[in-house]
Amino acid sequence: MANDPREAARAKEAKDTLERVKRDHESFLGSSMGRAADHFSGSDAPEGDKIELWGRRIGRTLSLFAVIALAYWLGYQLKIW
């Protein structure tokens, strides 16, 4: 039974599937984190405009804190925390 070609084919297919899942998972997580980093760093600001760049960074950071605070407040109101 150890030399069964069907078992070898199933084992190869299983290994290929696991490798594909691992690769897809890493690329999804990496691309999401990369986009978030680009967003919060203000990389879409016009080139050479430091005021615009820092304004976007500060605004986006404050909005993140506001979302966290509102989520906490909602949880407190719903007695989750």
Distance bins in CASP14 RR format, pairs under 12 A and 6 or more apart:
PFRMAT RR
TARGET T0000
AUTHOR 0000-0000-0000
RMODE 2
METHOD distances of the structure
MODEL  1
1 7 1 0 0 1 0 0 0 0 0 0 0
1 8 0 0 0 0 0 1 0 0 0 0 0
2 8 0 0 0 0 1 0 0 0 0 0 0
2 11 0 0 0 0 0 1 0 0 0 0 0
4 10 0 0 0 0 1 0 0 0 0 0 0
4 11 0 0 0 0 0 1 0 0 0 0 0
5 11 0 0 0 0 0 1 0 0 0 0 0
5 12 0 0 0 0 0 1 0 0 0 0 0
6 12 0 0 0 0 0 1 0 0 0 0 0
6 13 0 0 0 0 0 1 0 0 0 0 0
7 13 0 0 0 0 0 1 0 0 0 0 0
7 14 0 0 0 0 0 1 0 0 0 0 0
8 14 0 0 0 0 0 1 0 0 0 0 0
8 15 0 0 0 0 0 1 0 0 0 0 0
9 15 0 0 0 0 0 1 0 0 0 0 0
9 16 0 0 0 0 0 1 0 0 0 0 0
10 16 0 0 0 0 0 1 0 0 0 0 0
10 17 0 0 0 0 0 1 0 0 0 0 0
11 17 0 0 0 0 0 1 0 0 0 0 0
11 18 0 0 0 0 0 1 0 0 0 0 0
12 18 0 0 0 0 0 1 0 0 0 0 0
12 19 0 0 0 0 0 1 0 0 0 0 0
13 19 0 0 0 0 0 1 0 0 0 0 0
13 20 0 0 0 0 0 1 0 0 0 0 0
14 20 0 0 0 0 0 1 0 0 0 0 0
14 21 0 0 0 0 0 1 0 0 0 0 0
15 21 0 0 0 0 0 1 0 0 0 0 0
15 22 0 0 0 0 0 1 0 0 0 0 0
16 22 0 0 0 0 0 1 0 0 0 0 0
16 23 0 0 0 0 0 1 0 0 0 0 0
17 23 0 0 0 0 0 1 0 0 0 0 0
17 24 0 0 0 0 0 1 0 0 0 0 0
18 24 0 0 0 0 0 1 0 0 0 0 0
18 25 0 0 0 0 0 1 0 0 0 0 0
19 25 0 0 0 0 0 1 0 0 0 0 0
19 26 0 0 0 0 0 1 0 0 0 0 0
20 26 0 0 0 0 0 1 0 0 0 0 0
20 27 0 0 0 0 0 1 0 0 0 0 0
21 27 0 0 0 0 0 1 0 0 0 0 0
21 28 0 0 0 0 0 1 0 0 0 0 0
22 28 0 0 0 0 0 1 0 0 0 0 0
22 29 0 0 0 0 0 1 0 0 0 0 0
23 29 0 0 0 0 0 1 0 0 0 0 0
23 30 0 0 0 0 0 1 0 0 0 0 0
24 30 0 0 0 0 0 1 0 0 0 0 0
24 31 0 0 0 0 0 1 0 0 0 0 0
25 31 0 0 0 0 0 1 0 0 0 0 0
25 32 0 0 0 0 0 1 0 0 0 0 0
26 32 0 0 0 0 0 1 0 0 0 0 0
26 33 0 0 0 0 0 1 0 0 0 0 0
27 33 0 0 0 0 0 1 0 0 0 0 0
27 34 0 0 0 0 0 1 0 0 0 0 0
28 34 0 0 0 0 0 1 0 0 0 0 0
28 35 0 0 0 0 0 1 0 0 0 0 0
29 35 0 0 0 0 0 1 0 0 0 0 0
29 36 0 0 0 0 0 1 0 0 0 0 0
30 36 0 0 0 0 1 0 0 0 0 0 0
30 37 0 0 0 0 1 0 0 0 0 0 0
30 38 0 0 0 0 0 1 0 0 0 0 0
31 37 0 0 0 0 0 1 0 0 0 0 0
31 38 0 0 0 0 0 1 0 0 0 0 0
32 38 0 0 0 0 0 1 0 0 0 0 0
32 39 0 0 0 0 0 1 0 0 0 0 0
33 39 0 0 0 0 0 1 0 0 0 0 0
33 40 0 0 0 0 0 1 0 0 0 0 0
34 40 0 0 0 0 1 0 0 0 0 0 0
34 41 0 0 0 0 1 0 0 0 0 0 0
34 43 0 0 0 0 0 1 0 0 0 0 0
35 41 0 0 0 0 0 1 0 0 0 0 0
35 42 0 0 0 0 0 1 0 0 0 0 0
35 43 0 0 0 0 0 1 0 0 0 0 0
35 44 0 0 0 0 0 1 0 0 0 0 0
36 42 0 0 0 0 0 1 0 0 0 0 0
36 43 0 0 0 0 0 1 0 0 0 0 0
36 60 0 0 0 0 0 1 0 0 0 0 0
36 64 0 0 0 0 1 0 0 0 0 0 0
37 43 0 0 0 0 1 0 0 0 0 0 0
37 57 0 0 0 0 0 1 0 0 0 0 0
37 60 0 0 0 0 0 1 0 0 0 0 0
38 44 1 0 0 1 0 0 0 0 0 0 0
38 45 0 0 0 0 0 1 0 0 0 0 0
38 56 0 0 0 0 0 1 0 0 0 0 0
38 57 0 0 0 0 0 1 0 0 0 0 0
38 60 0 0 0 0 0 1 0 0 0 0 0
39 45 0 0 0 0 0 1 0 0 0 0 0
39 56 0 0 0 0 1 0 0 0 0 0 0
39 57 0 0 0 0 0 1 0 0 0 0 0
39 59 0 0 0 0 0 1 0 0 0 0 0
39 60 1 0 0 1 0 0 0 0 0 0 0
39 61 0 0 0 0 0 1 0 0 0 0 0
39 63 0 0 0 0 0 1 0 0 0 0 0
39 64 0 0 0 0 1 0 0 0 0 0 0
40 53 0 0 0 0 0 1 0 0 0 0 0
40 55 0 0 0 0 0 1 0 0 0 0 0
40 56 0 0 0 0 1 0 0 0 0 0 0
40 57 1 0 0 1 0 0 0 0 0 0 0
40 58 0 0 0 0 0 1 0 0 0 0 0
40 59 0 0 0 0 1 0 0 0 0 0 0
40 60 1 0 1 0 0 0 0 0 0 0 0
40 61 1 0 0 1 0 0 0 0 0 0 0
40 62 0 0 0 0 0 1 0 0 0 0 0
40 63 0 0 0 0 1 0 0 0 0 0 0
40 64 1 0 0 1 0 0 0 0 0 0 0
40 65 0 0 0 0 0 1 0 0 0 0 0
41 53 0 0 0 0 1 0 0 0 0 0 0
41 54 0 0 0 0 0 1 0 0 0 0 0
41 55 0 0 0 0 0 1 0 0 0 0 0
41 56 0 0 0 0 1 0 0 0 0 0 0
41 57 1 0 0 1 0 0 0 0 0 0 0
41 58 0 0 0 0 0 1 0 0 0 0 0
41 60 0 0 0 0 1 0 0 0 0 0 0
41 61 0 0 0 0 0 1 0 0 0 0 0
42 49 0 0 0 0 0 1 0 0 0 0 0
42 50 0 0 0 0 0 1 0 0 0 0 0
42 52 0 0 0 0 1 0 0 0 0 0 0
42 53 1 0 0 1 0 0 0 0 0 0 0
42 54 0 0 0 0 1 0 0 0 0 0 0
42 55 0 0 0 0 1 0 0 0 0 0 0
42 56 1 0 1 0 0 0 0 0 0 0 0
42 57 1 0 1 0 0 0 0 0 0 0 0
42 58 0 0 0 0 0 1 0 0 0 0 0
42 59 0 0 0 0 1 0 0 0 0 0 0
42 60 1 0 0 1 0 0 0 0 0 0 0
42 61 0 0 0 0 0 1 0 0 0 0 0
43 52 0 0 0 0 0 1 0 0 0 0 0
43 53 0 0 0 0 1 0 0 0 0 0 0
43 56 0 0 0 0 1 0 0 0 0 0 0
43 57 0 0 0 0 1 0 0 0 0 0 0
43 60 0 0 0 0 0 1 0 0 0 0 0
44 52 0 0 0 0 1 0 0 0 0 0 0
44 53 0 0 0 0 1 0 0 0 0 0 0
44 56 1 0 0 1 0 0 0 0 0 0 0
44 57 0 0 0 0 0 1 0 0 0 0 0
44 60 0 0 0 0 0 1 0 0 0 0 0
45 51 0 0 0 0 1 0 0 0 0 0 0
45 52 1 0 1 0 0 0 0 0 0 0 0
45 53 1 0 1 0 0 0 0 0 0 0 0
45 54 0 0 0 0 1 0 0 0 0 0 0
45 55 0 0 0 0 1 0 0 0 0 0 0
45 56 1 0 1 0 0 0 0 0 0 0 0
45 57 0 0 0 0 1 0 0 0 0 0 0
45 58 0 0 0 0 0 1 0 0 0 0 0
45 59 0 0 0 0 0 1 0 0 0 0 0
45 60 0 0 0 0 0 1 0 0 0 0 0
46 52 1 0 1 0 0 0 0 0 0 0 0
46 53 0 0 0 0 1 0 0 0 0 0 0
46 55 0 0 0 0 0 1 0 0 0 0 0
46 56 0 0 0 0 0 1 0 0 0 0 0
47 53 0 0 0 0 1 0 0 0 0 0 0
48 54 0 0 0 0 0 1 0 0 0 0 0
49 55 0 0 0 0 1 0 0 0 0 0 0
49 56 0 0 0 0 1 0 0 0 0 0 0
50 56 0 0 0 0 0 1 0 0 0 0 0
50 57 0 0 0 0 0 1 0 0 0 0 0
51 57 0 0 0 0 0 1 0 0 0 0 0
51 58 0 0 0 0 0 1 0 0 0 0 0
52 58 0 0 0 0 0 1 0 0 0 0 0
52 59 0 0 0 0 0 1 0 0 0 0 0
53 59 0 0 0 0 0 1 0 0 0 0 0
53 60 0 0 0 0 0 1 0 0 0 0 0
54 60 0 0 0 0 0 1 0 0 0 0 0
54 61 0 0 0 0 0 1 0 0 0 0 0
55 61 0 0 0 0 1 0 0 0 0 0 0
55 62 0 0 0 0 1 0 0 0 0 0 0
55 63 0 0 0 0 0 1 0 0 0 0 0
56 62 0 0 0 0 0 1 0 0 0 0 0
56 63 0 0 0 0 0 1 0 0 0 0 0
57 63 0 0 0 0 0 1 0 0 0 0 0
57 64 0 0 0 0 0 1 0 0 0 0 0
58 64 0 0 0 0 0 1 0 0 0 0 0
58 65 0 0 0 0 0 1 0 0 0 0 0
59 65 0 0 0 0 1 0 0 0 0 0 0
59 66 0 0 0 0 1 0 0 0 0 0 0
59 67 0 0 0 0 0 1 0 0 0 0 0
60 66 0 0 0 0 0 1 0 0 0 0 0
60 67 0 0 0 0 0 1 0 0 0 0 0
61 67 0 0 0 0 0 1 0 0 0 0 0
61 68 0 0 0 0 0 1 0 0 0 0 0
62 68 0 0 0 0 0 1 0 0 0 0 0
62 69 0 0 0 0 0 1 0 0 0 0 0
63 69 0 0 0 0 0 1 0 0 0 0 0
63 70 0 0 0 0 0 1 0 0 0 0 0
64 70 0 0 0 0 0 1 0 0 0 0 0
64 71 0 0 0 0 0 1 0 0 0 0 0
65 71 0 0 0 0 0 1 0 0 0 0 0
65 72 0 0 0 0 0 1 0 0 0 0 0
66 72 0 0 0 0 0 1 0 0 0 0 0
66 73 0 0 0 0 0 1 0 0 0 0 0
67 73 0 0 0 0 0 1 0 0 0 0 0
67 74 0 0 0 0 0 1 0 0 0 0 0
68 74 0 0 0 0 0 1 0 0 0 0 0
68 75 0 0 0 0 0 1 0 0 0 0 0
69 75 0 0 0 0 0 1 0 0 0 0 0
69 76 0 0 0 0 0 1 0 0 0 0 0
70 76 0 0 0 0 0 1 0 0 0 0 0
70 77 0 0 0 0 0 1 0 0 0 0 0
71 77 0 0 0 0 0 1 0 0 0 0 0
71 78 0 0 0 0 0 1 0 0 0 0 0
71 80 0 0 0 0 1 0 0 0 0 0 0
71 81 0 0 0 0 0 1 0 0 0 0 0
72 78 0 0 0 0 0 1 0 0 0 0 0
72 80 0 0 0 0 1 0 0 0 0 0 0
72 81 1 0 0 1 0 0 0 0 0 0 0
73 80 0 0 0 0 0 1 0 0 0 0 0
73 81 0 0 0 0 1 0 0 0 0 0 0
74 80 0 0 0 0 1 0 0 0 0 0 0
74 81 0 0 0 0 1 0 0 0 0 0 0
75 81 1 0 1 0 0 0 0 0 0 0 0
END
